[in-house]
Amino acid sequence: MEKLSQVLEPDETDDHHAKILQPSPPKRTATMSRRESATSSCSTDEKAMIAAKRKLREVYQEAEDAKRQLAHN
């Protein structure tokens, strides 16, 4: 098996270590909020499904509220 010093030239090893030690560039992030990005990437069917789920949750919440009202009276 060959030794590392025989495989790489001294300049190559220094350059390799220099690349490793350099800080990575800052990551860029999108300025859109999570909701905006989720809605803009949805198809029409997905938007309809999201609206149906929202409506179902609202109706369920109204039913729960009505049940509590009856229990208190």
Biopython code that builds the backbone (N, CA, C, O; Angstrom):
import numpy as np
from Bio.PDB.StructureBuilder import StructureBuilder

atoms = [
    (1, "MET", "N", (0.840, -1.180, 0.000)),
    (1, "MET", "CA", (0.000, 0.000, 0.000)),
    (1, "MET", "C", (0.888, 1.248, 0.000)),
    (1, "MET", "O", (1.889, 1.319, 0.713)),
    (2, "GLU", "N", (0.495, 2.223, -0.816)),
    (2, "GLU", "CA", (1.301, 3.434, -0.927)),
    (2, "GLU", "C", (1.026, 4.366, 0.247)),
    (2, "GLU", "O", (-0.085, 4.420, 0.775)),
    (3, "LYS", "N", (2.048, 5.087, 0.635)),
    (3, "LYS", "CA", (1.882, 6.059, 1.710)),
    (3, "LYS", "C", (1.235, 7.322, 1.159)),
    (3, "LYS", "O", (1.366, 7.635, -0.024)),
    (4, "LEU", "N", (0.543, 8.033, 2.021)),
    (4, "LEU", "CA", (-0.141, 9.254, 1.610)),
    (4, "LEU", "C", (0.837, 10.285, 1.059)),
    (4, "LEU", "O", (0.521, 10.984, 0.096)),
    (5, "SER", "N", (2.004, 10.386, 1.653)),
    (5, "SER", "CA", (2.988, 11.368, 1.185)),
    (5, "SER", "C", (3.483, 11.040, -0.218)),
    (5, "SER", "O", (3.900, 11.935, -0.954)),
    (6, "GLN", "N", (3.440, 9.763, -0.595)),
    (6, "GLN", "CA", (3.863, 9.381, -1.938)),
    (6, "GLN", "C", (2.759, 9.655, -2.956)),
    (6, "GLN", "O", (3.049, 9.923, -4.122)),
    (7, "VAL", "N", (1.512, 9.592, -2.534)),
    (7, "VAL", "CA", (0.392, 9.790, -3.449)),
    (7, "VAL", "C", (0.176, 11.270, -3.732)),
    (7, "VAL", "O", (-0.037, 11.653, -4.882)),
    (8, "LEU", "N", (0.227, 12.103, -2.705)),
    (8, "LEU", "CA", (-0.014, 13.532, -2.862)),
    (8, "LEU", "C", (1.289, 14.304, -2.758)),
    (8, "LEU", "O", (2.157, 13.991, -1.943)),
    (9, "GLU", "N", (1.403, 15.293, -3.580)),
    (9, "GLU", "CA", (2.541, 16.196, -3.502)),
    (9, "GLU", "C", (2.333, 17.108, -2.294)),
    (9, "GLU", "O", (1.191, 17.314, -1.884)),
    (10, "PRO", "N", (3.393, 17.659, -1.715)),
    (10, "PRO", "CA", (3.242, 18.543, -0.550)),
    (10, "PRO", "C", (2.311, 19.726, -0.805)),
    (10, "PRO", "O", (1.541, 20.105, 0.077)),
    (11, "ASP", "N", (2.372, 20.316, -2.004)),
    (11, "ASP", "CA", (1.493, 21.443, -2.315)),
    (11, "ASP", "C", (0.031, 21.012, -2.317)),
    (11, "ASP", "O", (-0.847, 21.755, -1.878)),
    (12, "GLU", "N", (-0.218, 19.814, -2.812)),
    (12, "GLU", "CA", (-1.590, 19.319, -2.869)),
    (12, "GLU", "C", (-2.163, 19.117, -1.468)),
    (12, "GLU", "O", (-3.332, 19.418, -1.227)),
    (13, "THR", "N", (-1.358, 18.615, -0.555)),
    (13, "THR", "CA", (-1.859, 18.381, 0.802)),
    (13, "THR", "C", (-2.186, 19.700, 1.481)),
    (13, "THR", "O", (-3.200, 19.803, 2.173)),
    (14, "ASP", "N", (-1.338, 20.718, 1.294)),
    (14, "ASP", "CA", (-1.609, 22.020, 1.900)),
    (14, "ASP", "C", (-2.884, 22.634, 1.322)),
    (14, "ASP", "O", (-3.701, 23.190, 2.056)),
    (15, "ASP", "N", (-3.048, 22.529, 0.009)),
    (15, "ASP", "CA", (-4.237, 23.070, -0.646)),
    (15, "ASP", "C", (-5.483, 22.334, -0.161)),
    (15, "ASP", "O", (-6.527, 22.944, 0.068)),
    (16, "HIS", "N", (-5.362, 21.033, -0.009)),
    (16, "HIS", "CA", (-6.490, 20.217, 0.449)),
    (16, "HIS", "C", (-6.916, 20.652, 1.852)),
    (16, "HIS", "O", (-8.107, 20.829, 2.108)),
    (17, "HIS", "N", (-5.963, 20.823, 2.755)),
    (17, "HIS", "CA", (-6.282, 21.257, 4.115)),
    (17, "HIS", "C", (-6.834, 22.679, 4.122)),
    (17, "HIS", "O", (-7.715, 22.997, 4.920)),
    (18, "ALA", "N", (-6.327, 23.529, 3.247)),
    (18, "ALA", "CA", (-6.819, 24.900, 3.179)),
    (18, "ALA", "C", (-8.287, 24.914, 2.761)),
    (18, "ALA", "O", (-9.073, 25.701, 3.288)),
    (19, "LYS", "N", (-8.660, 24.051, 1.822)),
    (19, "LYS", "CA", (-10.055, 23.990, 1.386)),
    (19, "LYS", "C", (-10.950, 23.489, 2.511)),
    (19, "LYS", "O", (-12.073, 23.967, 2.668)),
    (20, "ILE", "N", (-10.470, 22.544, 3.286)),
    (20, "ILE", "CA", (-11.261, 21.996, 4.386)),
    (20, "ILE", "C", (-11.485, 23.053, 5.460)),
    (20, "ILE", "O", (-12.568, 23.129, 6.040)),
    (21, "LEU", "N", (-10.469, 23.868, 5.728)),
    (21, "LEU", "CA", (-10.548, 24.838, 6.809)),
    (21, "LEU", "C", (-11.296, 26.114, 6.440)),
    (21, "LEU", "O", (-11.607, 26.917, 7.319)),
    (22, "GLN", "N", (-11.591, 26.317, 5.154)),
    (22, "GLN", "CA", (-12.312, 27.522, 4.756)),
    (22, "GLN", "C", (-13.764, 27.424, 5.213)),
    (22, "GLN", "O", (-14.382, 26.368, 5.080)),
    (23, "PRO", "N", (-14.319, 28.517, 5.753)),
    (23, "PRO", "CA", (-15.727, 28.473, 6.160)),
    (23, "PRO", "C", (-16.638, 28.393, 4.941)),
    (23, "PRO", "O", (-16.335, 28.943, 3.882)),
    (24, "SER", "N", (-17.737, 27.711, 5.108)),
    (24, "SER", "CA", (-18.675, 27.591, 3.998)),
    (24, "SER", "C", (-19.429, 28.907, 3.835)),
    (24, "SER", "O", (-19.627, 29.630, 4.811)),
    (25, "PRO", "N", (-19.850, 29.223, 2.615)),
    (25, "PRO", "CA", (-20.585, 30.472, 2.396)),
    (25, "PRO", "C", (-21.936, 30.419, 3.103)),
    (25, "PRO", "O", (-22.496, 29.338, 3.285)),
    (26, "PRO", "N", (-22.464, 31.573, 3.500)),
    (26, "PRO", "CA", (-23.767, 31.577, 4.186)),
    (26, "PRO", "C", (-24.865, 31.052, 3.267)),
    (26, "PRO", "O", (-24.854, 31.290, 2.059)),
    (27, "LYS", "N", (-25.811, 30.334, 3.863)),
    (27, "LYS", "CA", (-26.906, 29.769, 3.073)),
    (27, "LYS", "C", (-27.944, 30.847, 2.798)),
    (27, "LYS", "O", (-28.203, 31.711, 3.636)),
    (28, "ARG", "N", (-28.527, 30.780, 1.616)),
    (28, "ARG", "CA", (-29.578, 31.722, 1.260)),
    (28, "ARG", "C", (-30.920, 31.075, 1.560)),
    (28, "ARG", "O", (-31.133, 29.895, 1.279)),
    (29, "THR", "N", (-31.812, 31.853, 2.128)),
    (29, "THR", "CA", (-33.138, 31.329, 2.423)),
    (29, "THR", "C", (-34.180, 32.150, 1.687)),
    (29, "THR", "O", (-33.961, 33.325, 1.392)),
    (30, "ALA", "N", (-35.291, 31.540, 1.398)),
    (30, "ALA", "CA", (-36.371, 32.238, 0.718)),
    (30, "ALA", "C", (-37.024, 33.219, 1.677)),
    (30, "ALA", "O", (-37.039, 32.997, 2.887)),
    (31, "THR", "N", (-37.561, 34.300, 1.135)),
    (31, "THR", "CA", (-38.195, 35.299, 1.975)),
    (31, "THR", "C", (-39.681, 35.029, 2.174)),
    (31, "THR", "O", (-40.328, 35.708, 2.971)),
    (32, "MET", "N", (-40.230, 34.051, 1.465)),
    (32, "MET", "CA", (-41.646, 33.738, 1.625)),
    (32, "MET", "C", (-41.886, 33.015, 2.938)),
    (32, "MET", "O", (-41.026, 32.286, 3.431)),
    (33, "SER", "N", (-43.057, 33.226, 3.489)),
    (33, "SER", "CA", (-43.411, 32.481, 4.690)),
    (33, "SER", "C", (-43.766, 31.049, 4.305)),
    (33, "SER", "O", (-43.922, 30.742, 3.123)),
    (34, "ARG", "N", (-43.892, 30.189, 5.284)),
    (34, "ARG", "CA", (-44.170, 28.782, 5.018)),
    (34, "ARG", "C", (-45.528, 28.609, 4.344)),
    (34, "ARG", "O", (-45.656, 27.806, 3.420)),
    (35, "ARG", "N", (-46.535, 29.342, 4.785)),
    (35, "ARG", "CA", (-47.871, 29.222, 4.204)),
    (35, "ARG", "C", (-47.876, 29.653, 2.740)),
    (35, "ARG", "O", (-48.493, 28.996, 1.902)),
    (36, "GLU", "N", (-47.195, 30.748, 2.429)),
    (36, "GLU", "CA", (-47.164, 31.230, 1.051)),
    (36, "GLU", "C", (-46.511, 30.213, 0.135)),
    (36, "GLU", "O", (-47.010, 29.950, -0.959)),
    (37, "SER", "N", (-45.411, 29.643, 0.566)),
    (37, "SER", "CA", (-44.716, 28.690, -0.288)),
    (37, "SER", "C", (-45.527, 27.418, -0.449)),
    (37, "SER", "O", (-45.501, 26.809, -1.519)),
    (38, "ALA", "N", (-46.245, 27.000, 0.581)),
    (38, "ALA", "CA", (-47.052, 25.785, 0.492)),
    (38, "ALA", "C", (-48.227, 26.003, -0.446)),
    (38, "ALA", "O", (-48.560, 25.113, -1.228)),
    (39, "THR", "N", (-48.857, 27.162, -0.383)),
    (39, "THR", "CA", (-50.024, 27.416, -1.210)),
    (39, "THR", "C", (-49.632, 27.641, -2.660)),
    (39, "THR", "O", (-50.347, 27.205, -3.563)),
    (40, "SER", "N", (-48.530, 28.300, -2.899)),
    (40, "SER", "CA", (-48.147, 28.598, -4.269)),
    (40, "SER", "C", (-47.692, 27.357, -5.026)),
    (40, "SER", "O", (-47.751, 27.334, -6.256)),
    (41, "SER", "N", (-47.243, 26.330, -4.321)),
    (41, "SER", "CA", (-46.772, 25.132, -5.002)),
    (41, "SER", "C", (-47.857, 24.067, -5.118)),
    (41, "SER", "O", (-47.609, 23.000, -5.679)),
    (42, "CYS", "N", (-49.059, 24.335, -4.596)),
    (42, "CYS", "CA", (-50.138, 23.347, -4.615)),
    (42, "CYS", "C", (-50.896, 23.406, -5.934)),
    (42, "CYS", "O", (-51.037, 24.466, -6.544)),
    (43, "SER", "N", (-51.378, 22.249, -6.357)),
    (43, "SER", "CA", (-52.227, 22.208, -7.539)),
    (43, "SER", "C", (-53.649, 22.566, -7.131)),
    (43, "SER", "O", (-53.924, 22.745, -5.945)),
    (44, "THR", "N", (-54.555, 22.671, -8.097)),
    (44, "THR", "CA", (-55.945, 23.017, -7.818)),
    (44, "THR", "C", (-56.602, 21.972, -6.938)),
    (44, "THR", "O", (-57.343, 22.319, -6.018)),
    (45, "ASP", "N", (-56.343, 20.691, -7.203)),
    (45, "ASP", "CA", (-56.919, 19.617, -6.391)),
    (45, "ASP", "C", (-56.441, 19.704, -4.947)),
    (45, "ASP", "O", (-57.222, 19.501, -4.017)),
    (46, "GLU", "N", (-55.162, 20.004, -4.759)),
    (46, "GLU", "CA", (-54.619, 20.116, -3.403)),
    (46, "GLU", "C", (-55.237, 21.300, -2.669)),
    (46, "GLU", "O", (-55.526, 21.209, -1.476)),
    (47, "LYS", "N", (-55.440, 22.409, -3.375)),
    (47, "LYS", "CA", (-56.073, 23.574, -2.753)),
    (47, "LYS", "C", (-57.498, 23.248, -2.336)),
    (47, "LYS", "O", (-57.939, 23.655, -1.261)),
    (48, "ALA", "N", (-58.226, 22.515, -3.181)),
    (48, "ALA", "CA", (-59.593, 22.118, -2.847)),
    (48, "ALA", "C", (-59.596, 21.204, -1.630)),
    (48, "ALA", "O", (-60.469, 21.321, -0.770)),
    (49, "MET", "N", (-58.633, 20.299, -1.550)),
    (49, "MET", "CA", (-58.540, 19.383, -0.409)),
    (49, "MET", "C", (-58.234, 20.155, 0.872)),
    (49, "MET", "O", (-58.813, 19.870, 1.920)),
    (50, "ILE", "N", (-57.340, 21.118, 0.797)),
    (50, "ILE", "CA", (-57.000, 21.939, 1.960)),
    (50, "ILE", "C", (-58.225, 22.723, 2.423)),
    (50, "ILE", "O", (-58.482, 22.816, 3.624)),
    (51, "ALA", "N", (-58.985, 23.289, 1.479)),
    (51, "ALA", "CA", (-60.191, 24.041, 1.830)),
    (51, "ALA", "C", (-61.234, 23.129, 2.462)),
    (51, "ALA", "O", (-61.895, 23.521, 3.423)),
    (52, "ALA", "N", (-61.392, 21.917, 1.934)),
    (52, "ALA", "CA", (-62.359, 20.965, 2.487)),
    (52, "ALA", "C", (-61.971, 20.564, 3.905)),
    (52, "ALA", "O", (-62.832, 20.465, 4.779)),
    (53, "LYS", "N", (-60.690, 20.333, 4.137)),
    (53, "LYS", "CA", (-60.228, 19.978, 5.485)),
    (53, "LYS", "C", (-60.475, 21.125, 6.463)),
    (53, "LYS", "O", (-60.901, 20.900, 7.596)),
    (54, "ARG", "N", (-60.204, 22.361, 6.017)),
    (54, "ARG", "CA", (-60.419, 23.523, 6.871)),
    (54, "ARG", "C", (-61.896, 23.638, 7.240)),
    (54, "ARG", "O", (-62.238, 23.875, 8.398)),
    (55, "LYS", "N", (-62.775, 23.466, 6.235)),
    (55, "LYS", "CA", (-64.215, 23.547, 6.479)),
    (55, "LYS", "C", (-64.655, 22.448, 7.442)),
    (55, "LYS", "O", (-65.463, 22.702, 8.335)),
    (56, "LEU", "N", (-64.141, 21.242, 7.277)),
    (56, "LEU", "CA", (-64.482, 20.132, 8.162)),
    (56, "LEU", "C", (-64.075, 20.435, 9.602)),
    (56, "LEU", "O", (-64.833, 20.170, 10.535)),
    (57, "ARG", "N", (-62.880, 20.988, 9.779)),
    (57, "ARG", "CA", (-62.434, 21.353, 11.132)),
    (57, "ARG", "C", (-63.338, 22.419, 11.743)),
    (57, "ARG", "O", (-63.666, 22.355, 12.928)),
    (58, "GLU", "N", (-63.740, 23.405, 10.928)),
    (58, "GLU", "CA", (-64.614, 24.468, 11.431)),
    (58, "GLU", "C", (-65.965, 23.909, 11.864)),
    (58, "GLU", "O", (-66.472, 24.265, 12.928)),
    (59, "VAL", "N", (-66.551, 23.035, 11.043)),
    (59, "VAL", "CA", (-67.848, 22.442, 11.370)),
    (59, "VAL", "C", (-67.727, 21.576, 12.616)),
    (59, "VAL", "O", (-68.607, 21.603, 13.477)),
    (60, "TYR", "N", (-66.654, 20.815, 12.720)),
    (60, "TYR", "CA", (-66.438, 19.976, 13.896)),
    (60, "TYR", "C", (-66.316, 20.840, 15.149)),
    (60, "TYR", "O", (-66.876, 20.504, 16.192)),
    (61, "GLN", "N", (-65.592, 21.945, 15.051)),
    (61, "GLN", "CA", (-65.423, 22.846, 16.193)),
    (61, "GLN", "C", (-66.761, 23.451, 16.599)),
    (61, "GLN", "O", (-67.053, 23.569, 17.790)),
    (62, "GLU", "N", (-67.579, 23.836, 15.615)),
    (62, "GLU", "CA", (-68.902, 24.385, 15.920)),
    (62, "GLU", "C", (-69.766, 23.345, 16.625)),
    (62, "GLU", "O", (-70.487, 23.679, 17.565)),
    (63, "ALA", "N", (-69.704, 22.093, 16.187)),
    (63, "ALA", "CA", (-70.475, 21.021, 16.822)),
    (63, "ALA", "C", (-70.009, 20.803, 18.257)),
    (63, "ALA", "O", (-70.829, 20.606, 19.154)),
    (64, "GLU", "N", (-68.702, 20.836, 18.478)),
    (64, "GLU", "CA", (-68.172, 20.685, 19.839)),
    (64, "GLU", "C", (-68.624, 21.840, 20.732)),
    (64, "GLU", "O", (-68.986, 21.630, 21.890)),
    (65, "ASP", "N", (-68.603, 23.048, 20.197)),
    (65, "ASP", "CA", (-69.046, 24.215, 20.966)),
    (65, "ASP", "C", (-70.525, 24.102, 21.320)),
    (65, "ASP", "O", (-70.918, 24.406, 22.447)),
    (66, "ALA", "N", (-71.352, 23.665, 20.359)),
    (66, "ALA", "CA", (-72.786, 23.497, 20.609)),
    (66, "ALA", "C", (-73.024, 22.427, 21.667)),
    (66, "ALA", "O", (-73.903, 22.580, 22.515)),
    (67, "LYS", "N", (-72.254, 21.352, 21.623)),
    (67, "LYS", "CA", (-72.383, 20.279, 22.610)),
    (67, "LYS", "C", (-72.060, 20.805, 24.012)),
    (67, "LYS", "O", (-72.741, 20.460, 24.977)),
    (68, "ARG", "N", (-71.025, 21.635, 24.121)),
    (68, "ARG", "CA", (-70.666, 22.218, 25.417)),
    (68, "ARG", "C", (-71.759, 23.152, 25.927)),
    (68, "ARG", "O", (-72.052, 23.189, 27.122)),
    (69, "GLN", "N", (-72.362, 23.911, 24.999)),
    (69, "GLN", "CA", (-73.445, 24.828, 25.376)),
    (69, "GLN", "C", (-74.616, 24.045, 25.964)),
    (69, "GLN", "O", (-75.187, 24.452, 26.976)),
    (70, "LEU", "N", (-74.978, 22.925, 25.336)),
    (70, "LEU", "CA", (-76.085, 22.104, 25.819)),
    (70, "LEU", "C", (-75.755, 21.472, 27.167)),
    (70, "LEU", "O", (-76.641, 21.323, 28.009)),
    (71, "ALA", "N", (-74.523, 21.107, 27.379)),
    (71, "ALA", "CA", (-74.119, 20.475, 28.632)),
    (71, "ALA", "C", (-74.176, 21.474, 29.787)),
    (71, "ALA", "O", (-74.449, 21.087, 30.923)),
    (72, "HIS", "N", (-73.927, 22.732, 29.514)),
    (72, "HIS", "CA", (-73.935, 23.757, 30.564)),
    (72, "HIS", "C", (-75.350, 24.226, 30.886)),
    (72, "HIS", "O", (-75.578, 24.759, 31.972)),
    (73, "ASN", "N", (-76.303, 24.046, 29.980)),
    (73, "ASN", "CA", (-77.682, 24.511, 30.215)),
    (73, "ASN", "C", (-78.484, 23.465, 30.855)),
    (73, "ASN", "O", (-79.666, 23.674, 31.129)),
]
sb = StructureBuilder()
sb.init_structure("model")
sb.init_model(0)
sb.init_chain("A")
sb.init_seg("    ")
for serial, (resi, resn, name, xyz) in enumerate(atoms, 1):
    if name == "N":
        sb.init_residue(resn, " ", resi, " ")
    sb.init_atom(name, np.array(xyz, "f"), 0.0, 1.0, " ", f" {name:<3s}", serial, name[0])
structure = sb.get_structure()
